[in-house]
Structures are given as structure tokens and as C-alpha cells.
Amino acid sequence: MITLQKGIGALQQARQYPENALKAAEAVHWFEQAGAVSSSDPAILRQLALAYRIQGRHADAIHVLEMAFRLQPSSVIAEVDLVRAYLAVGDTDRASKIWADLGGTNGTSILFIGDTYLDQGNPSAALGVYGEALDLMPNLATSRSFHFRRLLAAIVADSTSTSNFIDQLQILDPSIQVPLLGDRLVLSGGQMRWATHISDDVSYGTPLSYPYGQTEGTLWWAGRGTTLVQVSHPGRYRITVIAHNPSPASIHVSAGTDGRKLVDEVIDAAHPSPQAMTFDVDLPTGYHTIDVWFLNGNVADGFDRDAVIDQVTATLVNN
């Protein structure tokens, strides 16, 4: 019982501070010590699965969630957890089947399906799912993270609703700007926004400068950071992302536009000197995103990893 209580306590801290990977590892340790893997209590299994997911161990999470569901097949909570777990590994077919079994009545869960469509390059499907989620949960109308993810989908889908979605988002959060990209644009990393759901405090639209308030942006969890721009002159642009690695293990970073990865870089361990990732891309007039992905935010050799984005520049090279 004591070890189980320690696991629950560590998990609570891991959920509150997802950048502290050691807390998730501590939670897994105590749950496993308490015999959670062989437990007949679905609630304990679901907590162990959450700890696994925070660690990025999605296959292990699915395994114990399937166990929990077999123990309690009528549990909506267990089914929702399974939807999230399958979406985390990109298995939208399995997630959609479970969602259909649920009857599609949980707006929070359907958001994860929309997010997966967006991440997999199907923005039109994501927009449809987000619209359904808003119908199910009208309170999403006041959610910055909802409006931000919907706007990302609209931009990539080249939706006629994009301008309207920008207006709605800026009413909720006037600090979110869409700078005009003319001949040249320079942005600090801290001006970028999260385009991944990390926790209750950090989700779509949260500044990458959070919680430190610095000019640089920190991706302290695997995910995507983005900045919104409006292109005034169609043409070829040279995008340069300057980043560095304060971590004691190498990091893998990608950059691109409109949700597409166009360049990859592995930055060696503890490499405080900024490194530049540069690529050219043709951008038509309209709204676009400049994106950075941190691809391996898991613990390495007992150490957490971060990717620090110092600056993003975009320069018109050919029109």
C-alpha cells in the first residue's frame, strides 16, 4: 500500500511537471513494485499506463490499458484512455473503432482524433473532427488551445475560414500575432507557440517561452513549436532556424512549414553554440506556419533533454 501511494504521488508530480522525466520513472518504479502489472484493479492499471505514456512507452501503456478494459469492459473511462493511447502511436483505425463503440459522445476525446489527423497531414479531416468536438462541447469556444489547433488545420487546408478563425483566436488571446512576411522577418524562439498538447498548463498556443519568460523558446518535451505568418509576396523564401542543445545527450530536431518537415538536424550533446538549420521553400500569398519539431525528448542515460530555439528568420530570395 505504501509503495502504491508513493507511485500515485510521483505520478501527480509527473503530470504537473511533465518536463521532469524522473518523476514519471519514479511513478513507474513504485507502481511496478506494488504489483500493478498483475493487479485486478483497473484504476491502478490506468495510472500505470499514464506513467508509461509520459515516458513515451506507448506499447506498454496500450498493453496495461487492454488489461484494464478486459477487467472492466463497461468502463467509458477505460475506453477513452485506450483511444488516447492508440492515437499516440498513430493507430487511428483502432482509435476510431473504439470511438464508434463509445458512440462519439466525449468531446475531449475526439479532440485527440483531430490532433492525430492534423499531425498525419490530413487537415481537412481534422477540421471536421474539431467542428464535431465544438458541437459536443460548446465551452471549447472559450478555449485558446482549441482555437489554435483549429487554426493550424485551417491554414494547412487553405480554408476560407482562416481569417475568421484568426479573429476568434485573437479575441481570446491578443498576444498571438500573425506577422507579415515581406522581404525579411526575424523572430525570437520565445515568440513561437506550442503546437502539441503536453499538459493542462501547456498546450496548443502556449508560448515556447513558458514558464521561463525568456526570449528563447524551449521545447522541453517532444513535440512541435510553430509561428504563424502572413505572406504578402509569393516567392521562394529561405528559412533559418537557430537552435542549441543544453542537454547531456544528442537531440534530433526538424524544421519546415505548414506541418511538413523539410530539414533534419542532430545536435550533439551539450552543444551550447547555436546551430543553424536552413532550407528554401516556395510560399504562395496567404497564411502559413513555420515549424520546429523536437523528436526525441525522452530521457537518455538518466538525463532529460531539451531543444532551445534561439531565432527564426525568413528571407525572400526569389519572387
C-alpha positions in Angstrom: 0.0 0.0 0.0 2.8 2.4 0.8 4.6 1.8 -2.5 1.3 2.3 -4.3 0.8 5.6 -2.5 4.3 6.7 -3.5 3.5 5.8 -7.1 0.4 7.9 -7.1 2.3 10.8 -5.5 5.1 10.6 -8.1 2.5 10.4 -10.9 0.7 13.5 -9.7 4.1 15.4 -9.9 4.9 14.0 -13.3 1.5 15.2 -14.6 2.0 18.6 -13.1 5.6 18.9 -14.4 5.9 16.7 -17.5 9.3 18.1 -18.3 10.6 16.3 -15.1 11.0 12.8 -16.7 12.5 11.4 -13.5 9.1 11.7 -11.7 7.5 9.6 -14.4 10.2 7.0 -14.0 9.7 7.1 -10.2 6.0 6.5 -10.6 6.6 3.5 -12.9 9.0 2.1 -10.4 6.6 2.3 -7.5 3.6 1.0 -9.5 5.6 -2.0 -10.7 6.9 -2.6 -7.1 3.3 -2.6 -6.0 2.5 -5.3 -8.5 0.3 -3.0 -10.6 1.1 -5.1 -13.8 -0.7 -8.1 -12.2 -3.3 -6.0 -10.5 -7.0 -6.8 -10.8 -7.8 -3.1 -10.1 -8.4 -1.2 -13.4 -7.8 2.1 -11.8 -4.2 1.2 -10.8 -3.6 -0.2 -14.3 -4.8 3.1 -15.8 -2.4 5.1 -13.6 0.5 2.8 -14.6 -0.5 3.3 -18.2 -0.4 7.1 -17.8 3.1 6.9 -16.3 4.2 4.8 -19.3 2.7 7.3 -21.7 4.5 10.2 -20.0 7.7 8.2 -20.6 6.9 7.6 -24.2 6.4 3.9 -23.6 3.1 3.7 -25.6 3.2 0.0 -26.4 3.4 -0.8 -22.6 0.6 1.7 -22.0 -1.6 0.0 -24.5 -0.9 -3.4 -23.0 -1.9 -2.5 -19.5 -4.9 -0.5 -20.7 -6.2 -3.5 -22.6 -5.9 -5.4 -19.4 -7.9 -2.7 -17.6 -10.6 -2.8 -20.2 -10.9 -6.6 -20.0 -11.4 -6.3 -16.3 -14.0 -3.5 -16.7 -15.4 -3.8 -20.2 -18.3 -1.4 -19.5 -16.0 1.4 -18.3 -16.2 4.5 -20.6 -13.0 5.9 -18.8 -11.0 2.8 -19.8 -12.2 3.1 -23.5 -11.3 6.8 -23.6 -7.8 6.0 -22.2 -7.4 3.4 -25.0 -8.4 5.9 -27.6 -5.7 8.3 -26.4 -3.1 5.5 -26.3 -3.8 4.3 -29.8 -3.8 7.9 -31.1 -0.4 8.4 -29.5 1.0 5.6 -31.8 -0.9 6.8 -34.8 -3.3 3.9 -34.9 -6.4 6.0 -36.0 -8.2 2.9 -37.3 -8.2 1.2 -33.9 -8.9 4.5 -32.1 -11.8 5.3 -34.4 -13.3 1.8 -33.8 -13.2 2.3 -30.1 -14.6 5.8 -30.5 -17.5 4.4 -32.6 -18.2 1.9 -29.8 -18.3 4.8 -27.3 -21.0 6.4 -29.5 -18.8 9.5 -30.1 -20.1 11.3 -27.0 -16.9 12.6 -25.5 -15.7 15.9 -27.0 -12.4 15.9 -25.1 -11.5 12.5 -26.6 -12.5 13.4 -30.1 -10.0 16.3 -30.0 -7.2 13.8 -29.9 -8.5 12.2 -33.1 -8.5 15.6 -34.7 -4.9 16.2 -33.5 -3.8 12.9 -35.0 -5.3 13.7 -38.3 -3.6 17.1 -38.2 -0.2 15.5 -37.3 -0.6 13.0 -40.1 -1.2 15.6 -42.8 -4.9 15.4 -43.1 -6.0 18.9 -42.1 -9.5 18.7 -43.8 -10.4 15.7 -41.7 -9.0 17.4 -38.6 -11.2 20.4 -39.3 -14.3 18.2 -39.5 -13.4 16.5 -36.2 -12.8 19.8 -34.4 -16.2 21.0 -35.6 -17.8 17.9 -34.2 -15.9 18.4 -30.9 -17.2 22.0 -30.7 -20.8 20.8 -31.2 -20.3 18.3 -28.4 -18.6 20.8 -26.1 -19.7 24.4 -26.7 -17.4 25.5 -23.9 -14.5 24.9 -26.3 -15.5 28.3 -27.8 -13.5 29.9 -25.0 -10.5 27.6 -25.2 -7.3 29.0 -26.6 -5.9 25.6 -27.3 -9.0 24.6 -29.3 -8.9 27.7 -31.4 -5.2 27.4 -32.0 -5.3 23.8 -33.2 -8.3 24.5 -35.4 -6.5 27.5 -36.9 -3.4 25.3 -37.7 -5.7 22.9 -39.5 -7.4 25.7 -41.4 -4.0 27.2 -42.6 -2.7 23.9 -43.9 -6.1 23.1 -45.6 -6.1 26.6 -47.1 -9.6 27.1 -45.6 -11.7 30.1 -46.4 -12.4 30.3 -42.7 -8.8 31.0 -41.8 -9.2 34.8 -41.3 -12.3 34.3 -39.2 -10.5 31.7 -37.0 -7.6 34.2 -36.5 -10.0 36.9 -35.4 -11.7 34.5 -32.9 -8.3 33.3 -31.5 -7.0 36.9 -31.1 -10.1 37.9 -29.2 -9.3 35.2 -26.7 -5.5 35.9 -26.7 -4.5 39.2 -28.2 -0.8 38.3 -27.6 -1.0 35.8 -30.5 0.2 37.8 -33.5 0.4 36.9 -37.2 3.3 39.0 -38.5 3.5 40.0 -42.1 6.3 38.2 -44.0 7.5 40.5 -46.7 11.2 40.7 -47.7 12.5 39.6 -44.3 11.2 38.6 -40.9 13.2 37.9 -37.7 11.5 36.3 -34.7 12.9 35.1 -31.4 12.3 31.5 -30.4 10.2 32.6 -27.4 7.6 34.1 -29.8 6.9 30.6 -31.1 3.9 28.6 -29.8 3.4 25.0 -28.8 1.5 23.0 -31.4 1.3 19.9 -29.2 -0.8 19.1 -26.2 1.6 18.5 -23.3 -0.4 19.1 -20.1 -3.2 21.2 -18.7 -0.8 24.1 -18.5 1.0 23.6 -21.8 -1.0 23.0 -25.0 -1.7 24.4 -28.4 -0.9 28.2 -28.3 1.2 28.3 -25.2 4.3 30.4 -25.8 7.6 28.4 -26.1 9.0 30.9 -23.6 6.7 29.4 -20.9 7.4 29.1 -18.0 10.7 30.9 -18.1 9.7 34.1 -19.8 12.9 34.3 -21.9 13.5 35.5 -25.4 14.5 32.0 -26.5 11.9 29.2 -26.8 12.4 25.8 -25.1 10.9 22.5 -26.3 11.3 20.6 -23.1 9.1 17.8 -24.3 8.9 16.0 -27.7 6.5 18.0 -29.9 6.1 20.8 -32.3 6.6 24.6 -32.0 5.2 26.9 -34.6 4.8 30.6 -35.6 2.0 31.9 -37.8 2.9 34.3 -40.7 1.1 36.0 -43.5 3.0 36.0 -46.8 2.5 39.3 -48.7 4.8 38.5 -51.6 4.6 35.0 -53.1 8.0 33.5 -53.9 10.9 31.4 -52.6 11.9 32.0 -49.0 15.0 31.0 -47.1 14.1 29.9 -43.6 16.8 29.6 -41.0 16.1 28.2 -37.5 18.9 28.7 -35.0 18.8 26.3 -32.1 21.2 24.8 -29.4 21.3 21.8 -27.2 21.9 22.3 -23.4 21.3 18.6 -22.8 23.9 15.9 -21.9 22.7 13.8 -24.8 22.2 14.5 -28.5 18.9 15.8 -29.7 17.0 15.4 -33.0 15.3 18.5 -34.4 13.4 19.1 -37.6 12.1 22.2 -39.2 9.6 23.0 -42.0 6.5 24.9 -43.0 2.8 24.2 -42.9 3.2 21.0 -40.9 5.7 19.4 -43.3 9.2 18.5 -42.1 11.8 19.8 -44.7 15.1 19.6 -42.9 16.6 17.5 -40.1 19.4 18.1 -37.7 21.1 16.1 -34.9 22.7 18.5 -32.4 25.4 16.9 -30.3 25.3 16.6 -26.6 25.7 19.7 -24.5 26.3 21.9 -27.6 25.6 25.4 -26.3 26.8 27.1 -29.5 23.8 27.8 -31.8 23.4 25.7 -34.9 21.5 26.8 -38.0 19.0 24.7 -39.9 18.4 26.3 -43.3 16.0 25.4 -46.1 14.3 27.1 -49.1 10.6 26.8 -49.7 8.1 28.3 -52.1 5.3 30.1 -50.3 2.2 31.5 -52.1 0.3 34.5 -50.7 -1.7 33.8 -47.6 -1.3 32.3 -44.2 1.4 29.8 -43.3 3.3 28.3 -40.4 7.0 28.0 -39.7 7.5 24.9 -37.6 10.1 23.2 -35.5 9.9 19.6 -34.1 11.8 18.2 -31.2 11.7 14.5 -31.9 13.5 12.7 -29.0 12.5 14.4 -25.8 12.7 11.1 -23.8 15.3 10.5 -21.0 18.7 9.4 -22.2 21.2 7.9 -19.7 19.1 9.2 -16.8 19.1 12.8 -18.1 16.2 14.8 -19.5 16.7 16.5 -22.9 15.6 19.9 -24.2 15.8 21.7 -27.5 16.3 25.5 -27.3 15.1 27.6 -30.2 17.1 30.9 -30.3 15.8 32.6 -33.5 13.8 32.1 -36.7 14.4 34.2 -39.8 12.6 34.1 -43.2 14.1 36.0 -46.2 12.6 36.4 -49.7 15.2 35.1 -52.2 13.2 34.9 -55.4 9.8 36.3 -56.4 
